[in-house]
Every structure is written in C-alpha cells, then in structure tokens.
Amino acid sequence: PTTRPPDDDIEAFGPPVTQKAFEMASRLGKVIYSQPFFLEDNRAFIEVMVPIFAERQLKGMLTAVYPLDHLLTKLVPWWFTEKYQVIITDDNDIQYATKSNIEGDRQQSYEIPFDPPGYGMRLRITNYKDTDNSLQRLLTFVIVIVAAATFWSLWLVRDLMRKRSQAEEALRAEHAFRTAMENSLTVGMRARDLDGRITYVNPAFCKMTGFPSEELVGKAPPMPYWVPEQIDETYTLHAAVLAGKAPRDGFEITFQRQNGERFNALIYEAKLIDGKGQHTGWMASVLDITERKNAEELARQQQEQLQFTARLVTLGEMASTLAHELNQPLAAIASYNAGCLNLLERPDCPTQEIRPALEKISVQAQRAGKIIRRVHDFVRKSEPKRAPCPFAEVVEDCLGFIEADARKQRIRIACEIPPLPLIPADRLMLEQVLLNLIRNGMEAMASSAVADRLLAIVIKPGPSELRVSVSDQGCGISPDIHEKLFTAFFTTKPEGMGVGLSICRSIIEFHRGRLWVEANAQSTTGSGTTFIFTLPLEAE
C-alpha cells in the first residue's frame, strides 16, 4: 500500500496522470484507472488504484502497473496476428501498443472501446488482406475474447482484499495446527524470554525432564534440571545463548531428571520472533541423545579393541623376524660375557681388556632393550590421546621396527625426513598407520624383482597440514577397487582379514585428516601403489 506523498515531493510520485488517478481514487473511495502514459523507453502503461480502508478511513493505496504491450503479447495468440494487426489506440489516433509492425488495411478494420480503463482508448483489429464474412465473424469473436480476457486481468486486483481475509483465516488455522503438532512432538521444545526466564515448554520436554510445566514456566536460572556440579559451565552456556553466541550446529549438555537420573541432551537454539518482527526470546529444541552417546561409546571401545587386536596380529606376523633380531644382541652379550669370564680365570687377568668387552655388552643390552621397548609400546593398550607429537620420531621408530624384516626380504626403504613441527596426534596410533602402510607395500613387492623392490616414504610439510605418502613398486591395485580397500573386511590378500586399512582410515579421520590411494606415478616398473594421508598441523 502506498500513501499519498507530501505536496513538495510530487515528482517522486510519478507522472501527473498517476497523481490524478491517486487523488480521484482517494476522493471517491473506489477503483480508478489512470490515463495511459509513456515512459522514456516509449512504452505505454496504465495504472489501477485500489484504495484500502480500515475503520472507514483511508489507510493506503494498492497500485498495479500494466504495460499495454505485455497485455497484447500475453493475451493475443500468435496465429491471430499472422492475419490481423492488433493495436491499442485512442480517439486522437495515438498508438499505445501493437502486436505487429506490419501495416494493415484501414478499410478492413474493426474497433471496440477499451473500457476499462476508458479515456477514449480503443482496441483496433485490422486485416492484412481481403477477408470474407466468415473471417470477419472470426475476427469479431476473437476481439470479444481478447477484450474479456483483458477486462478479467485488470479486475483481478479486486480479489486482493477477499484473499487477504482468507489468508488471515488460514493463518489462524495454521496456528492451531502447529500448536497441535508441537504437543505431539517427541522433541522437547522450550521457549525463554530475553532474561532467560522460561515462557513455554511442550509435553515432550516435561516428559524428558520429569518436571510438570507448572514448575518450569516462569522459572529463572538456575533451572531445576541443571546438574549441580556443572552449574558454572551451564551458566556459561546460558549466557552465550542469551548473547546470541550459541553454536549454530547445536551443543551438547547434561541434564538431570526430577528423579536424579541424568541424560545427555543436544540443544539447538533459535531466535523467537513475534508478529511485529521483534526479537522476544529464544526457542530451543532439545533431543535426548543418551542412547546415541552410549552407542558411540560402545563403538569407540570396540574400535579401540579392534586396533589393539590388529597391532597384536601385526606383531604376530613379525614374530620370527623380531626373534631373530633380538637373538643377535643376546648372542653377542653371551659371547662377550664368556670372554670376560675366561679372562677373569687367568691369574694374570688383564683388567684393561675387560672394560671394552663390558662396554660392548652394555651396547648390545641397550640394543635388545630398544627392541623390547618398541614391542612393548606397540602392543600397549591405552586411551587415544592427542598431544604434541614429534612425527620424525614416529617415522624413525617405524623404520627401526621394520628394518630387519626389510633386510630379510631384500627391500630398500628410501626416506628423507625434513625438519618437522610438532603435530597434535596420538603417537601410538600414527605408528600403527605408518607401520601398516609400510608392511602392505612390502607385501605387494614380494613377487617383484629384487632390483625393483623399493619402498619410498615422502614427507611434505605444508602451511596447514602434513602430507605423507608411502609408495611401492609392486603389482598395483585396480582403480575400480580403490575405495573398497577402506571397507571393513574387504581384502585382496588370500589370508588377509580386511581390517588394516579400515582401521588406518578411522585413525586418520580421528585426527581430522584424510587417507586415500593412487597409482604410483613415480614407479620405474610402470606399476605400484601410493597411499597418501594428511594430518593437520594445528589442534582443532
């Protein structure tokens, strides 16, 4: 609706004919059409003014603008203009709109008044060529149809007030429907004002907390369902919500039922807007996610157990190599110890010769201890914990763990470790990932020529993440099954269990990284596989 502008701003109101129609509609209190007028692009328009009254007083004006050329374009069919020229004109023969630029025969034309809007406007139909009486009758029929359609389109605005009343009635029905729907929801709904005082709770929220609505509505913080020992933390979240700083994707919190039982809730907060568009409070949807949290905890425990089992399986597969590796320092210790005993049995014992032997015994004991420590750390069961981790040491420990097996299989391992920052990660979990990828690459080259058995580990630190790739020159993997490799229990090995790569991807995603597989583009044999994973350099 448009109210009448002040007299000193009449130019902003539009053409003079618009002002005249506005004043006439205001004075007569009925629908008024303006005279046709041209704008700068030489297009003709008419306007219809519909006064809006409330309590018998003029409150505004609804204005509709009709381009006359669009009326002809929309309402006159194309096949009709192939035979006739259609023009909107007036008593002064001013042409306001035409459907065709081809000039017709004025002697074979027909005109009817174009009322509304009136003002001497006419609709002229002109034949391009001679027509018989049947075509003349067809022309008359079409003119009547066009005139009726035009009249109907111009008077559509009269339905506006009636439709507005119907919309208000529909709004009331919609409100009643929404109220019934809220009462039947299983999701808790809670409304609070700008001071944090509860103004509404639905039955689902009352059932969730165990408190009746009478005890909750009007209640100010602290709420009776807040956990006593988490009052400070809950107050902080409460203040963040009232300040409009609640997380958009919701937040989790622990509530306490009336019987003392506790449950996990996921809350989404949204502004509560009244009919005037003013912010009056906050509406929260509350979901009881206790069962989901319990299921996630069970899945986490099972995942940890699966990772631990996978480490034991890996250690079992390397048992013979580890035994051989451990036997070497133990045999050296025994040999040096026997030599020392022999020297001590001599009457003229040269003590200066015993010291080097004892030092060698110490070196070999440290070597054996280092092997045992690696085994102990690898199979140790512990909770996942992300802490500043020196990734270079992770790589060195994995290489030390696998070097004996690599020598046994005559596999060369190429790895250059650049200066690396500390990364937020669980060291043991990263060792498991890297060791699994290295062993997979070594197994893939079991049937390759000895000269081609090269395993390359490339580490590239970037501005925001660390990129690590493990490449082999084995038989390669078909691109069709690249993504299936990370599915649990899918394996390409005759005796594999299909859990290693699935666990590796879970570990990398736990660290907010990615793990994927590609063909080895740097392979000298034309085949091979590259596994790549990334790790963020900063904590979340």
C-alpha positions in Angstrom: 0.0 0.0 0.0 1.1 3.5 -0.9 0.0 6.6 1.0 -0.2 10.0 -0.7 3.2 11.7 -0.8 3.6 15.3 0.5 3.0 18.1 -2.0 6.6 19.1 -2.1 7.6 15.6 -3.3 5.1 15.2 -6.1 7.8 14.5 -8.7 8.8 11.3 -6.9 5.2 10.1 -7.1 5.2 9.5 -10.9 3.5 11.1 -13.9 0.8 13.7 -13.4 -1.8 11.1 -14.6 -0.8 8.9 -11.7 -1.2 11.7 -9.2 -4.6 12.5 -10.7 -5.8 8.8 -10.5 -4.5 8.6 -6.9 -6.4 11.7 -5.9 -9.6 10.6 -7.6 -9.4 7.1 -6.0 -8.8 8.7 -2.6 -11.7 11.1 -3.0 -14.3 8.6 -4.5 -13.2 5.6 -2.5 -13.3 3.2 -5.4 -11.0 1.7 -8.0 -9.7 4.2 -10.5 -7.7 3.7 -13.7 -5.2 6.2 -14.9 -4.8 7.6 -18.4 -2.2 5.9 -20.5 1.3 7.4 -20.3 4.6 6.8 -21.9 7.9 6.4 -20.2 11.4 7.1 -21.5 11.6 3.8 -23.5 8.4 4.8 -25.4 6.4 2.0 -23.7 2.9 2.8 -22.7 1.5 2.0 -19.3 -1.7 2.3 -17.3 -2.1 2.2 -13.5 -5.0 1.0 -11.4 -5.5 2.5 -7.9 -7.3 0.4 -5.3 -7.9 2.4 -2.0 -7.5 0.5 1.2 -9.8 1.4 4.1 -9.8 0.5 7.7 -12.4 1.7 10.2 -13.8 3.9 7.3 -10.5 5.7 7.0 -8.2 5.6 4.0 -5.0 3.8 5.2 -3.2 3.3 1.9 -3.4 2.7 -1.8 -2.7 -0.5 -3.7 -1.2 0.3 -7.2 -0.9 -2.1 -10.1 1.0 -1.1 -13.2 0.2 -2.7 -16.6 2.4 -2.4 -19.7 0.0 -2.3 -22.6 2.4 -4.1 -25.0 2.6 -7.0 -22.5 -1.2 -7.3 -22.5 -1.2 -7.9 -26.2 1.8 -10.2 -26.0 0.3 -12.4 -23.3 -3.4 -12.4 -24.4 -3.3 -12.3 -28.2 -2.4 -15.7 -29.8 0.4 -15.8 -32.3 -1.8 -17.4 -35.0 -4.2 -14.5 -34.8 -1.5 -11.9 -35.5 -0.5 -13.7 -38.6 -3.7 -12.5 -40.3 -4.6 -9.4 -38.3 -2.8 -6.3 -36.9 -3.9 -5.6 -33.3 -3.4 -2.0 -32.0 -4.4 -0.2 -28.8 -5.2 3.4 -29.7 -7.5 6.3 -28.7 -9.7 9.0 -30.2 -6.6 11.0 -31.2 -5.3 8.0 -33.1 -2.3 7.8 -30.7 -0.8 4.3 -30.9 0.0 2.9 -27.4 0.8 -0.7 -28.3 0.7 -3.1 -31.3 1.1 -6.8 -31.7 2.5 -6.5 -35.3 4.6 -3.9 -37.1 3.0 -4.7 -40.5 0.5 -2.1 -41.6 -3.0 -3.4 -42.2 -5.8 -2.2 -44.5 -7.6 0.6 -42.5 -10.7 0.0 -44.7 -10.9 -3.5 -43.3 -10.6 -2.8 -39.6 -12.9 -3.1 -36.5 -12.7 -1.2 -33.2 -14.2 -1.7 -29.8 -14.0 0.5 -26.7 -11.2 -0.4 -24.3 -13.1 0.2 -21.1 -11.9 -0.1 -18.5 -9.6 1.9 -18.4 -11.6 4.2 -20.8 -10.3 7.6 -21.7 -11.3 7.0 -25.3 -9.0 4.0 -25.6 -9.9 1.5 -28.3 -8.8 -1.9 -29.5 -8.4 -1.9 -33.3 -8.2 -5.1 -35.4 -7.0 -4.6 -39.0 -7.0 -7.2 -41.7 -3.8 -7.7 -43.8 -5.8 -8.7 -46.8 -9.4 -9.1 -48.1 -11.5 -11.4 -45.9 -14.8 -13.0 -46.4 -17.7 -12.8 -43.9 -16.6 -15.9 -42.1 -13.2 -14.4 -41.3 -15.0 -11.2 -40.2 -17.1 -13.2 -37.8 -14.0 -14.9 -36.5 -12.3 -11.6 -36.0 -15.3 -10.3 -34.0 -15.2 -13.4 -31.9 -11.5 -13.1 -31.2 -11.9 -9.5 -30.3 -14.6 -10.3 -27.8 -12.4 -12.9 -26.2 -9.4 -10.6 -26.0 -11.5 -7.8 -24.5 -13.0 -10.2 -22.0 -9.6 -11.5 -21.0 -8.2 -8.0 -20.7 -11.1 -7.0 -18.5 -10.6 -10.0 -16.4 -6.9 -9.5 -15.9 -7.4 -5.8 -14.9 -10.0 -6.7 -12.3 -8.0 -9.4 -10.6 -6.9 -6.8 -8.1 -10.4 -6.7 -6.7 -9.9 -10.2 -5.3 -6.9 -9.0 -3.2 -9.0 -7.9 -0.2 -11.0 -11.1 -0.2 -7.9 -13.2 -0.5 -6.3 -11.3 2.4 -9.2 -12.1 4.6 -8.9 -15.8 3.6 -5.2 -15.7 4.4 -5.9 -14.4 7.9 -8.3 -17.3 8.5 -5.8 -19.7 7.1 -3.2 -18.3 9.4 -5.4 -18.9 12.4 -6.0 -22.5 11.3 -2.3 -22.9 10.7 -1.5 -21.7 14.2 -3.9 -24.2 15.7 -2.4 -26.9 13.6 1.1 -26.0 14.7 0.1 -26.0 18.3 -1.3 -29.5 18.0 1.8 -30.6 16.2 4.1 -29.2 18.9 2.1 -31.1 21.6 2.6 -34.3 19.7 6.3 -34.0 19.1 8.9 -36.3 20.7 11.4 -33.5 20.6 11.4 -31.2 23.6 10.6 -27.5 22.9 11.4 -24.8 25.4 10.9 -21.0 25.0 12.7 -18.4 27.1 12.5 -14.6 27.2 15.4 -12.3 26.8 16.2 -12.6 30.5 16.4 -16.4 30.3 13.0 -17.0 32.1 11.1 -20.0 30.7 7.8 -18.9 29.0 6.8 -22.2 27.3 7.6 -25.9 27.4 5.9 -28.7 25.4 4.8 -32.0 26.9 7.8 -33.8 25.4 10.2 -31.5 27.3 8.3 -32.1 30.5 8.4 -35.9 30.0 12.1 -35.6 29.2 13.0 -33.8 32.5 10.3 -35.2 34.7 9.0 -31.8 35.8 5.5 -30.6 35.1 5.0 -27.4 33.1 3.7 -25.6 36.1 7.1 -26.0 37.8 9.0 -24.8 34.8 7.1 -21.9 33.2 8.2 -18.7 34.8 11.3 -20.2 36.3 14.6 -18.3 36.1 18.1 -19.7 36.2 19.3 -21.9 37.8 16.9 -24.4 36.4 15.8 -27.4 38.4 17.1 -29.8 35.7 20.7 -28.4 35.7 23.4 -30.7 37.1 24.6 -29.2 40.4 28.3 -29.8 39.9 28.1 -28.3 36.4 26.3 -25.1 37.4 29.2 -22.8 36.3 29.6 -24.5 32.9 25.8 -24.4 32.4 25.7 -20.7 33.3 28.4 -20.0 30.7 26.3 -21.7 28.0 23.2 -20.0 29.2 24.9 -16.6 28.9 26.2 -17.4 25.4 22.7 -18.3 24.2 21.2 -15.1 25.6 24.1 -13.1 23.9 23.3 -14.8 20.6 26.6 -16.7 20.5 25.2 -20.3 20.7 26.7 -22.7 18.2 24.6 -22.8 15.1 25.0 -26.6 14.8 23.8 -27.1 18.4 25.6 -28.1 21.6 25.6 -31.0 24.0 24.9 -30.7 27.7 24.0 -33.0 30.6 20.6 -32.5 32.3 19.2 -34.1 35.4 15.6 -35.5 35.7 13.4 -34.9 38.7 14.3 -38.4 40.0 18.0 -37.7 39.8 18.7 -39.7 36.7 21.0 -37.9 34.2 20.8 -37.8 30.4 22.7 -36.3 27.5 20.8 -33.6 25.5 21.6 -32.0 22.2 20.2 -28.4 22.0 19.5 -26.2 19.1 18.7 -22.6 19.9 16.9 -20.1 17.5 15.6 -16.6 17.9 12.0 -16.2 18.9 10.4 -13.5 16.7 6.9 -12.1 17.3 4.4 -10.9 14.8 6.0 -7.4 14.7 9.4 -8.9 13.8 10.8 -8.1 17.2 13.2 -10.5 19.0 11.4 -11.5 22.2 13.4 -14.6 23.3 14.9 -17.9 22.3 13.3 -21.2 21.2 15.2 -24.4 21.9 14.6 -27.9 20.5 16.0 -30.5 22.9 16.9 -34.0 21.9 17.6 -36.8 24.3 20.8 -38.4 22.8 21.7 -40.7 25.8 21.2 -43.9 23.8 23.2 -42.5 20.9 26.0 -41.5 23.2 26.1 -44.9 24.8 26.2 -46.5 21.3 29.0 -44.2 20.3 31.0 -45.1 23.4 30.4 -48.8 22.8 31.6 -48.3 19.1 34.6 -46.4 20.3 35.6 -49.2 22.7 35.1 -51.8 20.0 37.2 -49.7 17.6 40.0 -49.5 20.2 39.8 -53.2 20.8 40.0 -53.8 17.0 43.0 -51.5 16.7 44.7 -53.3 19.6 43.9 -56.7 18.0 45.3 -55.5 14.7 48.6 -54.5 16.4 48.8 -57.9 18.0 48.2 -59.5 14.6 50.9 -57.4 13.1 53.3 -58.3 15.9 52.5 -61.9 15.4 53.3 -61.7 11.7 56.6 -60.2 12.6 57.4 -62.5 15.5 60.0 -64.6 13.7 61.8 -61.5 12.4 61.8 -59.9 15.9 63.0 -63.1 17.5 65.9 -63.2 15.0 66.6 -59.5 15.6 66.6 -59.9 19.3 68.7 -63.1 19.2 71.7 -61.1 17.7 72.3 -58.8 20.7 71.6 -61.6 23.1 74.2 -63.9 21.4 76.7 -61.0 21.4 76.1 -60.5 25.1 76.6 -64.1 25.8 79.8 -64.2 23.8 81.3 -61.1 25.4 80.3 -62.4 28.8 82.1 -65.8 28.2 85.2 -63.9 27.1 85.2 -61.8 30.3 84.8 -65.0 32.4 87.8 -66.6 30.6 89.9 -63.5 31.3 89.0 -63.4 34.9 90.0 -67.1 35.4 93.6 -66.3 34.4 96.0 -65.5 37.3 97.4 -62.5 35.5 94.0 -61.1 34.4 94.4 -58.1 32.1 91.7 -55.8 33.5 92.3 -53.3 30.8 90.9 -55.9 28.2 87.8 -56.5 30.2 86.5 -52.9 30.0 85.9 -52.8 26.2 84.1 -56.2 26.4 81.8 -54.8 29.2 81.1 -51.7 27.1 80.1 -53.9 24.2 77.9 -55.9 26.5 76.2 -52.6 27.5 75.7 -51.6 23.9 74.1 -54.9 22.9 71.9 -54.8 26.1 70.7 -51.4 25.1 70.0 -52.7 21.6 68.0 -55.6 22.9 66.2 -53.3 25.3 65.3 -50.9 22.5 63.7 -53.8 20.5 61.8 -54.9 23.6 60.6 -51.3 24.3 59.3 -50.9 20.7 57.4 -54.2 21.0 56.0 -53.1 24.4 55.0 -49.6 23.2 53.4 -51.1 20.1 51.1 -53.6 21.9 50.4 -51.4 24.9 46.7 -50.7 25.3 45.9 -47.1 26.1 43.2 -44.5 25.6 43.6 -42.4 22.4 45.1 -39.1 23.4 46.2 -36.2 21.1 49.2 -34.4 22.3 52.2 -32.6 20.7 53.9 -35.4 18.8 57.3 -35.3 17.0 56.4 -37.1 13.8 60.0 -37.5 12.8 60.5 -39.8 15.8 57.3 -41.7 14.8 58.9 -42.4 11.4 62.2 -43.4 12.9 60.6 -45.8 15.3 58.6 -47.4 12.5 61.7 -47.8 10.3 63.6 -49.3 13.2 60.8 -51.7 13.8 60.6 -52.8 10.2 64.2 -52.7 9.0 65.0 -56.3 10.0 62.1 -57.5 8.0 63.0 -55.3 5.1 66.6 -56.7 5.1 65.2 -60.2 5.2 63.0 -59.5 2.1 65.8 -57.5 0.4 63.7 -54.4 0.2 65.2 -50.9 0.1 63.5 -48.2 2.0 64.0 -44.6 0.8 63.0 -41.9 3.3 64.2 -38.4 3.9 62.8 -36.7 7.0 62.8 -32.9 6.7 62.5 -30.6 9.7 59.0 -31.1 11.1 57.0 -29.2 13.7 55.1 -31.0 16.5 51.7 -32.1 15.5 48.6 -32.8 17.7 48.3 -36.6 17.5 48.3 -39.9 19.3 51.8 -41.2 18.6 51.0 -44.9 19.0 48.1 -44.6 16.6 50.2 -42.9 13.9 52.9 -45.6 14.3 50.2 -48.2 13.7 49.0 -46.4 10.5 52.5 -45.9 9.1 53.7 -49.5 10.0 50.6 -51.0 8.4 51.1 -49.0 5.1 54.8 -49.9 5.0 54.1 -53.6 5.6 51.4 -53.5 2.9 53.9 -52.0 0.4 56.5 -54.7 1.3 54.0 -57.5 0.8 53.0 -56.0 -2.5 56.6 -56.4 -3.8 57.1 -60.0 -2.6 57.0 -61.2 -6.2 58.8 -58.3 -7.8 62.4 -58.5 -9.0 64.9 -57.7 -6.2 66.2 -54.7 -8.1 62.7 -53.2 -8.2 62.0 -53.7 -4.5 62.0 -50.0 -3.5 59.7 -48.5 -0.9 59.6 -44.7 -0.8 58.3 -42.6 2.1 57.9 -38.9 1.3 57.0 -36.4 3.9 56.0 -32.8 2.9 55.0 -30.3 5.5 52.6 -27.6 4.2 51.2 -24.4 5.6 48.3 -26.1 7.4 48.8 -29.8 7.1 51.4 -32.6 6.9 51.3 -34.8 3.8 52.8 -38.3 3.9 53.0 -40.8 1.1 54.1 -44.4 1.1 54.8 -45.8 -2.4 55.7 -49.3 -3.6 56.6 -50.8 -6.9 54.5 -53.9 -6.6 51.8 -55.3 -8.7 49.5 -52.3 -8.2 45.8 -52.1 -7.4 42.9 -51.8 -9.9 41.3 -48.3 -9.7 37.9 -50.0 -9.6 38.5 -51.2 -6.0 40.5 -48.2 -4.7 37.6 -47.0 -2.5 36.6 -50.6 -1.5 40.1 -51.0 0.1 39.0 -49.0 3.1 35.8 -51.0 3.7 35.9 -53.3 6.7 36.6 -56.9 5.9 37.4 -56.2 2.2 40.9 -57.6 1.3 42.9 -58.5 -1.7 45.2 -60.9 0.2 44.5 -64.6 0.3 44.9 -64.7 4.1 44.0 -61.1 5.0 41.3 -60.1 7.4 40.4 -56.8 5.7 40.6 -54.6 8.8 44.0 -53.0 8.5 43.2 -50.2 6.0 39.8 -49.6 7.6 41.4 -49.0 10.9 44.0 -46.8 9.3 41.4 -44.6 7.8 39.5 -44.4 11.1 42.7 -43.3 12.9 43.5 -40.7 10.3 39.9 -39.3 10.4 40.1 -39.3 14.2 43.0 -36.9 13.7 40.9 -34.8 11.2 43.0 -35.9 8.3 42.3 -37.9 5.0 43.7 -41.2 3.7 43.4 -42.3 0.1 45.1 -44.4 -2.6 46.6 -43.6 -6.0 48.6 -45.4 -8.7 52.4 -44.8 -8.2 53.2 -42.3 -10.9 56.9 -42.3 -10.0 57.3 -46.1 -10.4 60.2 -47.3 -12.6 58.3 -50.5 -13.4 55.1 -48.9 -14.6 53.1 -50.4 -11.7 52.8 -49.9 -8.0 50.6 -48.1 -5.4 50.8 -45.0 -3.3 48.9 -44.5 -0.1 48.7 -40.8 1.0 47.4 -39.3 4.2 47.3 -35.8 5.7 47.4 -34.6 9.2 46.6 -31.0 10.4 49.4 -29.1 11.9 47.3 -27.3 14.5 44.8 -28.6 17.1 41.1 -28.2 16.5 
